[in-house]
Amino acid sequence: MSLLRKLFKKNVAVEELQAPPMPLPQRNDLCWCGSGTKYKKCHLEEDQHTLSRIREKEQAAACSPVLG
Ligand SMILES: [Zn+2]
């Protein structure tokens, strides 16, 4: 039972890609997360990483053949 739970948790963690709210702030604007830090010093890199991951996933999904 605990093994199943571990697997489930792992899957959730991998699938969970939280996209930043759109539109994204400018580099020198305050970050959308409310930290009071400029976007470029806060979530800019993380957002770019997340968005590229999401794009990869979408492309992979679009390219994969439909089975069944
Ligand atoms: Zn932030």
PDB file of the backbone (N, CA, C, O) and the ligand in Angstrom, with CONECT records:
HET     ZN  A 101       1
ATOM      1  N   MET A   1       0.833  -1.209   0.000  1.00  0.00           N
ATOM      2  CA  MET A   1       0.000   0.000   0.000  1.00  0.00           C
ATOM      3  C   MET A   1       0.862   1.252   0.000  1.00  0.00           C
ATOM      4  O   MET A   1       0.611   2.209  -0.733  1.00  0.00           O
ATOM      5  N   SER A   2       1.894   1.214   0.852  1.00  0.00           N
ATOM      6  CA  SER A   2       2.745   2.396   0.923  1.00  0.00           C
ATOM      7  C   SER A   2       3.499   2.600  -0.389  1.00  0.00           C
ATOM      8  O   SER A   2       3.764   3.730  -0.798  1.00  0.00           O
ATOM      9  N   LEU A   3       3.840   1.483  -1.044  1.00  0.00           N
ATOM     10  CA  LEU A   3       4.551   1.599  -2.324  1.00  0.00           C
ATOM     11  C   LEU A   3       3.656   2.288  -3.356  1.00  0.00           C
ATOM     12  O   LEU A   3       4.097   3.187  -4.073  1.00  0.00           O
ATOM     13  N   LEU A   4       2.407   1.859  -3.419  1.00  0.00           N
ATOM     14  CA  LEU A   4       1.474   2.481  -4.357  1.00  0.00           C
ATOM     15  C   LEU A   4       1.356   3.974  -4.083  1.00  0.00           C
ATOM     16  O   LEU A   4       1.340   4.800  -4.996  1.00  0.00           O
ATOM     17  N   ARG A   5       1.277   4.281  -2.825  1.00  0.00           N
ATOM     18  CA  ARG A   5       1.137   5.686  -2.467  1.00  0.00           C
ATOM     19  C   ARG A   5       2.350   6.490  -2.927  1.00  0.00           C
ATOM     20  O   ARG A   5       2.223   7.602  -3.438  1.00  0.00           O
ATOM     21  N   LYS A   6       3.527   5.898  -2.733  1.00  0.00           N
ATOM     22  CA  LYS A   6       4.754   6.573  -3.149  1.00  0.00           C
ATOM     23  C   LYS A   6       4.725   6.829  -4.653  1.00  0.00           C
ATOM     24  O   LYS A   6       5.048   7.924  -5.114  1.00  0.00           O
ATOM     25  N   LEU A   7       4.333   5.804  -5.412  1.00  0.00           N
ATOM     26  CA  LEU A   7       4.291   5.938  -6.861  1.00  0.00           C
ATOM     27  C   LEU A   7       3.320   7.041  -7.258  1.00  0.00           C
ATOM     28  O   LEU A   7       3.603   7.868  -8.125  1.00  0.00           O
ATOM     29  N   PHE A   8       2.179   7.027  -6.605  1.00  0.00           N
ATOM     30  CA  PHE A   8       1.168   8.020  -6.935  1.00  0.00           C
ATOM     31  C   PHE A   8       1.703   9.425  -6.665  1.00  0.00           C
ATOM     32  O   PHE A   8       1.558  10.329  -7.488  1.00  0.00           O
ATOM     33  N   LYS A   9       2.314   9.587  -5.517  1.00  0.00           N
ATOM     34  CA  LYS A   9       2.862  10.893  -5.157  1.00  0.00           C
ATOM     35  C   LYS A   9       3.893  11.352  -6.174  1.00  0.00           C
ATOM     36  O   LYS A   9       3.919  12.513  -6.583  1.00  0.00           O
ATOM     37  N   LYS A  10       4.746  10.410  -6.574  1.00  0.00           N
ATOM     38  CA  LYS A  10       5.799  10.749  -7.521  1.00  0.00           C
ATOM     39  C   LYS A  10       5.191  11.232  -8.838  1.00  0.00           C
ATOM     40  O   LYS A  10       5.622  12.237  -9.404  1.00  0.00           O
ATOM     41  N   ASN A  11       4.185  10.500  -9.314  1.00  0.00           N
ATOM     42  CA  ASN A  11       3.536  10.882 -10.566  1.00  0.00           C
ATOM     43  C   ASN A  11       2.947  12.280 -10.482  1.00  0.00           C
ATOM     44  O   ASN A  11       3.088  13.085 -11.403  1.00  0.00           O
ATOM     45  N   VAL A  12       2.297  12.553  -9.386  1.00  0.00           N
ATOM     46  CA  VAL A  12       1.677  13.875  -9.220  1.00  0.00           C
ATOM     47  C   VAL A  12       2.743  14.950  -9.286  1.00  0.00           C
ATOM     48  O   VAL A  12       2.560  15.974  -9.944  1.00  0.00           O
ATOM     49  N   ALA A  13       3.864  14.718  -8.601  1.00  0.00           N
ATOM     50  CA  ALA A  13       4.928  15.712  -8.564  1.00  0.00           C
ATOM     51  C   ALA A  13       5.476  15.960  -9.965  1.00  0.00           C
ATOM     52  O   ALA A  13       5.772  17.098 -10.331  1.00  0.00           O
ATOM     53  N   VAL A  14       5.608  14.894 -10.744  1.00  0.00           N
ATOM     54  CA  VAL A  14       6.159  15.048 -12.091  1.00  0.00           C
ATOM     55  C   VAL A  14       5.183  15.781 -12.998  1.00  0.00           C
ATOM     56  O   VAL A  14       5.578  16.614 -13.813  1.00  0.00           O
ATOM     57  N   GLU A  15       3.891  15.456 -12.843  1.00  0.00           N
ATOM     58  CA  GLU A  15       2.897  16.057 -13.733  1.00  0.00           C
ATOM     59  C   GLU A  15       2.605  17.513 -13.389  1.00  0.00           C
ATOM     60  O   GLU A  15       2.119  18.281 -14.219  1.00  0.00           O
ATOM     61  N   GLU A  16       2.914  17.873 -12.140  1.00  0.00           N
ATOM     62  CA  GLU A  16       2.491  19.189 -11.692  1.00  0.00           C
ATOM     63  C   GLU A  16       3.404  20.285 -12.213  1.00  0.00           C
ATOM     64  O   GLU A  16       4.476  20.520 -11.655  1.00  0.00           O
ATOM     65  N   LEU A  17       2.991  20.946 -13.263  1.00  0.00           N
ATOM     66  CA  LEU A  17       3.727  22.097 -13.777  1.00  0.00           C
ATOM     67  C   LEU A  17       2.811  23.305 -13.662  1.00  0.00           C
ATOM     68  O   LEU A  17       1.831  23.433 -14.395  1.00  0.00           O
ATOM     69  N   GLN A  18       3.143  24.173 -12.747  1.00  0.00           N
ATOM     70  CA  GLN A  18       2.268  25.315 -12.543  1.00  0.00           C
ATOM     71  C   GLN A  18       2.689  26.456 -13.441  1.00  0.00           C
ATOM     72  O   GLN A  18       3.746  27.056 -13.245  1.00  0.00           O
ATOM     73  N   ALA A  19       1.864  26.754 -14.423  1.00  0.00           N
ATOM     74  CA  ALA A  19       2.174  27.844 -15.333  1.00  0.00           C
ATOM     75  C   ALA A  19       1.990  29.175 -14.637  1.00  0.00           C
ATOM     76  O   ALA A  19       1.049  29.346 -13.862  1.00  0.00           O
ATOM     77  N   PRO A  20       2.881  30.121 -14.905  1.00  0.00           N
ATOM     78  CA  PRO A  20       2.738  31.459 -14.331  1.00  0.00           C
ATOM     79  C   PRO A  20       1.526  32.156 -14.928  1.00  0.00           C
ATOM     80  O   PRO A  20       1.131  31.850 -16.053  1.00  0.00           O
ATOM     81  N   PRO A  21       0.932  33.086 -14.197  1.00  0.00           N
ATOM     82  CA  PRO A  21      -0.229  33.812 -14.705  1.00  0.00           C
ATOM     83  C   PRO A  21       0.161  34.686 -15.888  1.00  0.00           C
ATOM     84  O   PRO A  21       1.239  35.282 -15.907  1.00  0.00           O
ATOM     85  N   MET A  22      -0.723  34.756 -16.868  1.00  0.00           N
ATOM     86  CA  MET A  22      -0.467  35.583 -18.052  1.00  0.00           C
ATOM     87  C   MET A  22      -1.278  36.872 -17.971  1.00  0.00           C
ATOM     88  O   MET A  22      -2.370  36.850 -17.404  1.00  0.00           O
ATOM     89  N   PRO A  23      -0.800  37.997 -18.509  1.00  0.00           N
ATOM     90  CA  PRO A  23       0.519  38.145 -19.139  1.00  0.00           C
ATOM     91  C   PRO A  23       1.620  38.248 -18.088  1.00  0.00           C
ATOM     92  O   PRO A  23       1.383  38.700 -16.968  1.00  0.00           O
ATOM     93  N   LEU A  24       2.814  37.829 -18.457  1.00  0.00           N
ATOM     94  CA  LEU A  24       3.938  37.896 -17.532  1.00  0.00           C
ATOM     95  C   LEU A  24       4.358  39.358 -17.323  1.00  0.00           C
ATOM     96  O   LEU A  24       4.225  40.180 -18.229  1.00  0.00           O
ATOM     97  N   PRO A  25       4.859  39.670 -16.142  1.00  0.00           N
ATOM     98  CA  PRO A  25       5.347  41.036 -15.883  1.00  0.00           C
ATOM     99  C   PRO A  25       6.600  41.339 -16.704  1.00  0.00           C
ATOM    100  O   PRO A  25       7.275  40.430 -17.186  1.00  0.00           O
ATOM    101  N   GLN A  26       6.899  42.634 -16.854  1.00  0.00           N
ATOM    102  CA  GLN A  26       8.169  43.026 -17.455  1.00  0.00           C
ATOM    103  C   GLN A  26       9.289  42.686 -16.485  1.00  0.00           C
ATOM    104  O   GLN A  26       9.043  42.492 -15.294  1.00  0.00           O
ATOM    105  N   ARG A  27      10.519  42.612 -16.987  1.00  0.00           N
ATOM    106  CA  ARG A  27      11.658  42.194 -16.160  1.00  0.00           C
ATOM    107  C   ARG A  27      11.811  43.051 -14.903  1.00  0.00           C
ATOM    108  O   ARG A  27      12.149  42.545 -13.833  1.00  0.00           O
ATOM    109  N   ASN A  28      11.555  44.370 -15.048  1.00  0.00           N
ATOM    110  CA  ASN A  28      11.771  45.277 -13.919  1.00  0.00           C
ATOM    111  C   ASN A  28      10.500  45.559 -13.125  1.00  0.00           C
ATOM    112  O   ASN A  28      10.517  46.338 -12.172  1.00  0.00           O
ATOM    113  N   ASP A  29       9.399  44.923 -13.519  1.00  0.00           N
ATOM    114  CA  ASP A  29       8.179  45.058 -12.728  1.00  0.00           C
ATOM    115  C   ASP A  29       8.247  44.127 -11.533  1.00  0.00           C
ATOM    116  O   ASP A  29       9.070  43.212 -11.482  1.00  0.00           O
ATOM    117  N   LEU A  30       7.352  44.380 -10.558  1.00  0.00           N
ATOM    118  CA  LEU A  30       7.291  43.488  -9.413  1.00  0.00           C
ATOM    119  C   LEU A  30       6.756  42.138  -9.855  1.00  0.00           C
ATOM    120  O   LEU A  30       5.915  42.034 -10.747  1.00  0.00           O
ATOM    121  N   CYS A  31       7.274  41.109  -9.199  1.00  0.00           N
ATOM    122  CA  CYS A  31       6.884  39.755  -9.575  1.00  0.00           C
ATOM    123  C   CYS A  31       5.412  39.508  -9.246  1.00  0.00           C
ATOM    124  O   CYS A  31       4.852  40.104  -8.326  1.00  0.00           O
ATOM    125  N   TRP A  32       4.810  38.617 -10.021  1.00  0.00           N
ATOM    126  CA  TRP A  32       3.380  38.310  -9.851  1.00  0.00           C
ATOM    127  C   TRP A  32       3.109  37.554  -8.560  1.00  0.00           C
ATOM    128  O   TRP A  32       1.960  37.481  -8.125  1.00  0.00           O
ATOM    129  N   CYS A  33       4.150  36.985  -7.932  1.00  0.00           N
ATOM    130  CA  CYS A  33       3.921  36.137  -6.761  1.00  0.00           C
ATOM    131  C   CYS A  33       3.711  36.957  -5.497  1.00  0.00           C
ATOM    132  O   CYS A  33       3.378  36.411  -4.445  1.00  0.00           O
ATOM    133  N   GLY A  34       3.909  38.286  -5.600  1.00  0.00           N
ATOM    134  CA  GLY A  34       3.638  39.133  -4.449  1.00  0.00           C
ATOM    135  C   GLY A  34       4.797  39.207  -3.470  1.00  0.00           C
ATOM    136  O   GLY A  34       4.614  39.623  -2.326  1.00  0.00           O
ATOM    137  N   SER A  35       5.989  38.810  -3.903  1.00  0.00           N
ATOM    138  CA  SER A  35       7.143  38.837  -3.008  1.00  0.00           C
ATOM    139  C   SER A  35       7.687  40.248  -2.827  1.00  0.00           C
ATOM    140  O   SER A  35       8.444  40.506  -1.892  1.00  0.00           O
ATOM    141  N   GLY A  36       7.300  41.171  -3.726  1.00  0.00           N
ATOM    142  CA  GLY A  36       7.824  42.532  -3.654  1.00  0.00           C
ATOM    143  C   GLY A  36       9.189  42.649  -4.318  1.00  0.00           C
ATOM    144  O   GLY A  36       9.818  43.706  -4.269  1.00  0.00           O
ATOM    145  N   THR A  37       9.648  41.566  -4.938  1.00  0.00           N
ATOM    146  CA  THR A  37      10.937  41.546  -5.631  1.00  0.00           C
ATOM    147  C   THR A  37      10.701  41.746  -7.124  1.00  0.00           C
ATOM    148  O   THR A  37       9.666  41.345  -7.658  1.00  0.00           O
ATOM    149  N   LYS A  38      11.672  42.371  -7.793  1.00  0.00           N
ATOM    150  CA  LYS A  38      11.547  42.522  -9.235  1.00  0.00           C
ATOM    151  C   LYS A  38      11.461  41.157  -9.900  1.00  0.00           C
ATOM    152  O   LYS A  38      12.086  40.187  -9.472  1.00  0.00           O
ATOM    153  N   TYR A  39      10.666  41.120 -10.957  1.00  0.00           N
ATOM    154  CA  TYR A  39      10.398  39.855 -11.633  1.00  0.00           C
ATOM    155  C   TYR A  39      11.687  39.160 -12.071  1.00  0.00           C
ATOM    156  O   TYR A  39      11.815  37.943 -11.939  1.00  0.00           O
ATOM    157  N   LYS A  40      12.649  39.943 -12.596  1.00  0.00           N
ATOM    158  CA  LYS A  40      13.880  39.338 -13.111  1.00  0.00           C
ATOM    159  C   LYS A  40      14.699  38.689 -12.002  1.00  0.00           C
ATOM    160  O   LYS A  40      15.500  37.787 -12.247  1.00  0.00           O
ATOM    161  N   LYS A  41      14.480  39.174 -10.754  1.00  0.00           N
ATOM    162  CA  LYS A  41      15.239  38.591  -9.642  1.00  0.00           C
ATOM    163  C   LYS A  41      14.438  37.530  -8.914  1.00  0.00           C
ATOM    164  O   LYS A  41      14.935  36.894  -7.984  1.00  0.00           O
ATOM    165  N   CYS A  42      13.196  37.341  -9.340  1.00  0.00           N
ATOM    166  CA  CYS A  42      12.344  36.390  -8.621  1.00  0.00           C
ATOM    167  C   CYS A  42      12.003  35.200  -9.517  1.00  0.00           C
ATOM    168  O   CYS A  42      12.765  34.235  -9.586  1.00  0.00           O
ATOM    169  N   HIS A  43      10.864  35.267 -10.202  1.00  0.00           N
ATOM    170  CA  HIS A  43      10.356  34.091 -10.893  1.00  0.00           C
ATOM    171  C   HIS A  43      10.707  34.036 -12.381  1.00  0.00           C
ATOM    172  O   HIS A  43      10.303  33.098 -13.068  1.00  0.00           O
ATOM    173  N   LEU A  44      11.451  35.021 -12.894  1.00  0.00           N
ATOM    174  CA  LEU A  44      11.691  35.066 -14.338  1.00  0.00           C
ATOM    175  C   LEU A  44      12.301  33.762 -14.856  1.00  0.00           C
ATOM    176  O   LEU A  44      11.769  33.143 -15.778  1.00  0.00           O
ATOM    177  N   GLU A  45      13.411  33.354 -14.260  1.00  0.00           N
ATOM    178  CA  GLU A  45      14.071  32.129 -14.728  1.00  0.00           C
ATOM    179  C   GLU A  45      13.188  30.911 -14.538  1.00  0.00           C
ATOM    180  O   GLU A  45      13.076  30.054 -15.415  1.00  0.00           O
ATOM    181  N   GLU A  46      12.560  30.856 -13.364  1.00  0.00           N
ATOM    182  CA  GLU A  46      11.717  29.707 -13.073  1.00  0.00           C
ATOM    183  C   GLU A  46      10.564  29.620 -14.072  1.00  0.00           C
ATOM    184  O   GLU A  46      10.212  28.536 -14.538  1.00  0.00           O
ATOM    185  N   ASP A  47       9.983  30.777 -14.394  1.00  0.00           N
ATOM    186  CA  ASP A  47       8.870  30.795 -15.336  1.00  0.00           C
ATOM    187  C   ASP A  47       9.322  30.328 -16.714  1.00  0.00           C
ATOM    188  O   ASP A  47       8.640  29.535 -17.364  1.00  0.00           O
ATOM    189  N   GLN A  48      10.466  30.821 -17.153  1.00  0.00           N
ATOM    190  CA  GLN A  48      10.948  30.422 -18.473  1.00  0.00           C
ATOM    191  C   GLN A  48      11.180  28.922 -18.516  1.00  0.00           C
ATOM    192  O   GLN A  48      10.874  28.259 -19.507  1.00  0.00           O
ATOM    193  N   HIS A  49      11.726  28.398 -17.427  1.00  0.00           N
ATOM    194  CA  HIS A  49      11.954  26.964 -17.336  1.00  0.00           C
ATOM    195  C   HIS A  49      10.622  26.219 -17.380  1.00  0.00           C
ATOM    196  O   HIS A  49      10.460  25.255 -18.128  1.00  0.00           O
ATOM    197  N   THR A  50       9.680  26.678 -16.573  1.00  0.00           N
ATOM    198  CA  THR A  50       8.380  26.017 -16.517  1.00  0.00           C
ATOM    199  C   THR A  50       7.690  26.060 -17.865  1.00  0.00           C
ATOM    200  O   THR A  50       7.150  25.054 -18.326  1.00  0.00           O
ATOM    201  N   LEU A  51       7.708  27.246 -18.511  1.00  0.00           N
ATOM    202  CA  LEU A  51       7.019  27.389 -19.786  1.00  0.00           C
ATOM    203  C   LEU A  51       7.653  26.502 -20.851  1.00  0.00           C
ATOM    204  O   LEU A  51       6.944  25.923 -21.675  1.00  0.00           O
ATOM    205  N   SER A  52       8.976  26.388 -20.846  1.00  0.00           N
ATOM    206  CA  SER A  52       9.617  25.535 -21.843  1.00  0.00           C
ATOM    207  C   SER A  52       9.282  24.068 -21.583  1.00  0.00           C
ATOM    208  O   SER A  52       9.116  23.287 -22.519  1.00  0.00           O
ATOM    209  N   ARG A  53       9.184  23.699 -20.300  1.00  0.00           N
ATOM    210  CA  ARG A  53       8.782  22.330 -19.958  1.00  0.00           C
ATOM    211  C   ARG A  53       7.366  22.050 -20.461  1.00  0.00           C
ATOM    212  O   ARG A  53       7.096  20.997 -21.040  1.00  0.00           O
ATOM    213  N   ILE A  54       6.468  23.011 -20.230  1.00  0.00           N
ATOM    214  CA  ILE A  54       5.078  22.843 -20.656  1.00  0.00           C
ATOM    215  C   ILE A  54       5.019  22.743 -22.178  1.00  0.00           C
ATOM    216  O   ILE A  54       4.287  21.915 -22.721  1.00  0.00           O
ATOM    217  N   ARG A  55       5.786  23.584 -22.863  1.00  0.00           N
ATOM    218  CA  ARG A  55       5.797  23.564 -24.326  1.00  0.00           C
ATOM    219  C   ARG A  55       6.288  22.205 -24.830  1.00  0.00           C
ATOM    220  O   ARG A  55       5.730  21.634 -25.767  1.00  0.00           O
ATOM    221  N   GLU A  56       7.343  21.704 -24.187  1.00  0.00           N
ATOM    222  CA  GLU A  56       7.861  20.384 -24.569  1.00  0.00           C
ATOM    223  C   GLU A  56       6.780  19.325 -24.429  1.00  0.00           C
ATOM    224  O   GLU A  56       6.592  18.487 -25.311  1.00  0.00           O
ATOM    225  N   LYS A  57       6.073  19.377 -23.303  1.00  0.00           N
ATOM    226  CA  LYS A  57       5.033  18.392 -23.055  1.00  0.00           C
ATOM    227  C   LYS A  57       3.940  18.481 -24.105  1.00  0.00           C
ATOM    228  O   LYS A  57       3.456  17.460 -24.592  1.00  0.00           O
ATOM    229  N   GLU A  58       3.551  19.701 -24.457  1.00  0.00           N
ATOM    230  CA  GLU A  58       2.483  19.896 -25.441  1.00  0.00           C
ATOM    231  C   GLU A  58       2.926  19.373 -26.797  1.00  0.00           C
ATOM    232  O   GLU A  58       2.155  18.728 -27.507  1.00  0.00           O
ATOM    233  N   GLN A  59       4.172  19.656 -27.152  1.00  0.00           N
ATOM    234  CA  GLN A  59       4.669  19.178 -28.441  1.00  0.00           C
ATOM    235  C   GLN A  59       4.738  17.665 -28.458  1.00  0.00           C
ATOM    236  O   GLN A  59       4.396  17.030 -29.455  1.00  0.00           O
ATOM    237  N   ALA A  60       5.182  17.091 -27.349  1.00  0.00           N
ATOM    238  CA  ALA A  60       5.259  15.626 -27.255  1.00  0.00           C
ATOM    239  C   ALA A  60       3.874  15.032 -27.393  1.00  0.00           C
ATOM    240  O   ALA A  60       3.695  14.011 -28.057  1.00  0.00           O
ATOM    241  N   ALA A  61       2.888  15.667 -26.766  1.00  0.00           N
ATOM    242  CA  ALA A  61       1.530  15.161 -26.831  1.00  0.00           C
ATOM    243  C   ALA A  61       0.988  15.293 -28.239  1.00  0.00           C
ATOM    244  O   ALA A  61       0.265  14.415 -28.713  1.00  0.00           O
ATOM    245  N   ALA A  62       1.332  16.391 -28.920  1.00  0.00           N
ATOM    246  CA  ALA A  62       0.819  16.627 -30.263  1.00  0.00           C
ATOM    247  C   ALA A  62       1.440  15.658 -31.268  1.00  0.00           C
ATOM    248  O   ALA A  62       0.802  15.266 -32.246  1.00  0.00           O
ATOM    249  N   CYS A  63       2.693  15.278 -31.012  1.00  0.00           N
ATOM    250  CA  CYS A  63       3.400  14.422 -31.961  1.00  0.00           C
ATOM    251  C   CYS A  63       3.117  12.937 -31.741  1.00  0.00           C
ATOM    252  O   CYS A  63       3.244  12.131 -32.663  1.00  0.00           O
ATOM    253  N   SER A  64       2.739  12.590 -30.539  1.00  0.00           N
ATOM    254  CA  SER A  64       2.557  11.164 -30.262  1.00  0.00           C
ATOM    255  C   SER A  64       1.323  10.635 -30.990  1.00  0.00           C
ATOM    256  O   SER A  64       0.292  11.306 -31.043  1.00  0.00           O
ATOM    257  N   PRO A  65       1.431   9.434 -31.548  1.00  0.00           N
ATOM    258  CA  PRO A  65       0.290   8.857 -32.277  1.00  0.00           C
ATOM    259  C   PRO A  65      -0.867   8.545 -31.341  1.00  0.00           C
ATOM    260  O   PRO A  65      -0.673   8.190 -30.178  1.00  0.00           O
ATOM    261  N   VAL A  66      -2.059   8.683 -31.870  1.00  0.00           N
ATOM    262  CA  VAL A  66      -3.243   8.371 -31.068  1.00  0.00           C
ATOM    263  C   VAL A  66      -3.491   6.872 -31.139  1.00  0.00           C
ATOM    264  O   VAL A  66      -3.674   6.297 -32.213  1.00  0.00           O
ATOM    265  N   LEU A  67      -3.492   6.265 -29.972  1.00  0.00           N
ATOM    266  CA  LEU A  67      -3.688   4.814 -29.916  1.00  0.00           C
ATOM    267  C   LEU A  67      -5.118   4.495 -29.505  1.00  0.00           C
ATOM    268  O   LEU A  67      -5.735   5.212 -28.716  1.00  0.00           O
ATOM    269  N   GLY A  68      -5.627   3.402 -30.060  1.00  0.00           N
ATOM    270  CA  GLY A  68      -6.958   2.961 -29.679  1.00  0.00           C
ATOM    271  C   GLY A  68      -7.946   3.636 -30.585  1.00  0.00           C
ATOM    272  O   GLY A  68      -9.151   3.419 -30.456  1.00  0.00           O
TER     273      GLY A  68
HETATM  274 ZN    ZN A 101       8.129  35.615  -7.720  1.00  0.00          ZN2+
END
